């Protein structure tokens, strides 16, 4: 059974926290919910940076059992 999850994040100015600089939404799909030790896991990540001036340079994903 595939696993699908979505994450949304808004980025705000460091000092003027009420001022939103941009946002992003990531949708991650993992094709199965069971894997063998050492097996590679293929992910599909759909990233929408929306509008704004924030450049996203890295995505860190932590999978836990």
N, C-alpha and C positions, 0 to 999 in steps of 0.2 A: 504494500500500500504506500503510495507516495506521501511525502511530507511537504506541506507548503506553508510558509510563514511570511508575514509582512512586517516590516519595521519602518516607522516614520520618525523623522528627526527634524527639528527646527533649529536653526543656528541664529544666535543673538549676538549683538554687539557686546564686547567685553565690559564696557563701562555703562552703556545705555542699554540695559538688559531688556527694556521694552521695545527696542528697535530690532526687528527681525532682519537678518542679512540674507537669508535663503533657507531652503528646505530640501529634503531629499526623501524619497521613498524607495525601499528595496524590497523586492519579492524574491524569495529563495525557494527553489524546488529541489528536493532530494528524491530520486526516483524510487527509493525503497526505505522501509523502516527497520530493516535487518541486514547486517553485514557480518562477514567472517573476519577474524583478526588478520590484519595485513592487507585486506582487500581495499583497492582504490575506490573512492567515493566521488562520483561525478555530480557536480552541482550546476544548476541553471540559476543565474542571478540576473534579474531585470532591475536596473537602477535608473530611476527618474530623478534628476537633480532639480527639477522644477525651475523656478526663476530665482535669481539672486546672484550674489557675487562670490559665493563660497565655492572654491574648487575642492572636489573630493579626490584625493590622491591615493587613498588606501582603504580597503575594507578588511576588517579582521573578523573572522568567523570562528567561534569556539563550539565544537560539537562535544556534548557530554552524554554519557550513557544514562 
